Amino acid sequence: MQLTHDIVDGYFDLMKNLDNHTKIELISKLSSSILENDKKKESLLLSSFGQFISDLSADELYNEIRSSRHFRNKNIIL
């Protein structure tokens, strides 16, 4: 936590002498980046939900998955 505080203080020391217009522009860009990050996180979360779309019936899909499985016996020598 102290490291974050020190970083913020360092940035503030660099920017405190900027003119007001530049400070406002910086605030605007920082605010926009926060909102964009929140939207990206929400989008990623929502995109992980949904339905599986297929032209196959449930039975056909089941049979296709079962038939695509390949097992082989391996003899492991210890």
Secondary structure as UniProt FT lines:
FT   HELIX           2..15
FT   TURN            16..17
FT   HELIX           20..47
FT   HELIX           58..68
//
